[in-house]
Amino acid sequence: MEFLSKLSRKMLGQKKEIVKTESPQEYDVLVENARQELQTAQSLFNHVSEKDLIDYAIFKMNAAERHYMFLLKEARRLRSNVPEEGGTPDWGK
């Protein structure tokens, strides 16, 4: 996974580092940001009329949806490893 992240950053020219999260609370923030990104992409799609921009809006919407779904899945997976009150978390196992 890290290899793919580095490769995509290199290909896309992204300079920001991937944030490694370990707690479900950190994922809550990432999920909310991804949800807002998806809403923004949907709004863009609903308001463009030029052919090239429509293609771009579809691309953005698909990418945002996949990112959102991935983060939701990861957050659920992390939450399933969270013990009940008083237990110790099972992060990274």
N, C-alpha and C positions, 0 to 999 in steps of 0.2 A: 504494500500500500504506500509506503513512504517513497519507494522508487517512482511510482506513478505520480505522486504529488510533486516530487522534484522535477520529473520530466514535464509535467503539464505547466509548472511555473516557468520552466526554461522556455518551453515552446510559446507560451502566452506572454512571456515577458513580465510576469508578476514578480514583485520584489518583496511582498509581505510574507512573513513566516507563517507556517501552519501552527495554530494554537492547539497544543495537546491538552485536552481536558480530561479530568479524572473524576469529577463529581457530577451527579445528575443536575445539580443547581447550575453549573456552568453550561451544561447542555441546554437547559431551559432558555438561557439568554441566546445561545446560538440558534435554537429552534425558532424563537420569536423573531430574530433578525431574518432568518430564512423565510419565515411566513410573510414578513413585510416585503422582502425582496420579490416573492412570488406575486403578491398583490400589486406591486409596482409594475412587474412585467405584464400582468394581466391588464392593467390599466393602459399601459403603452399599446398593447395589442388592440384594445378597444378604441384607441384614438388615432391610429395611423391609417393612412390611405394610400401612400405611395408603395409600389410593389417591393422595392428593395427594403423599405422599412418594415413591411409586413413580414418578409422573410426573417429579418433581424428580430422582430418582436416574437415570432414563433420560436426561434432559436433561444432567445432569452427566457421565454416562458417555460419551455421544455427543460432547460438547464436549471432554472430556479425550482421547478417542481421536483426534479430528481434530487437536487441538493436538500430540499425540505424533507422529502420522504426518507432520504438517507439519515438525516439528523434525527428525525422522529424514531426511526428504527433503532439507532444507536442509543438514544435516550431511554427507550423502553428496555433495551438490553441491559443498560447500566442499572436502571431501576429494579430489574428483576434480580440483580446481584446485591441490592441493598438489603441488609438484614432488618429485622424488626427492632424496636426500641431496645437499646442496651447491648446490641451485638456489635461486632466489628465488621466494617465493610470489606468486601471481597474485590477491591479495585485491582485491575491488572492481572487477575488470575484467569 
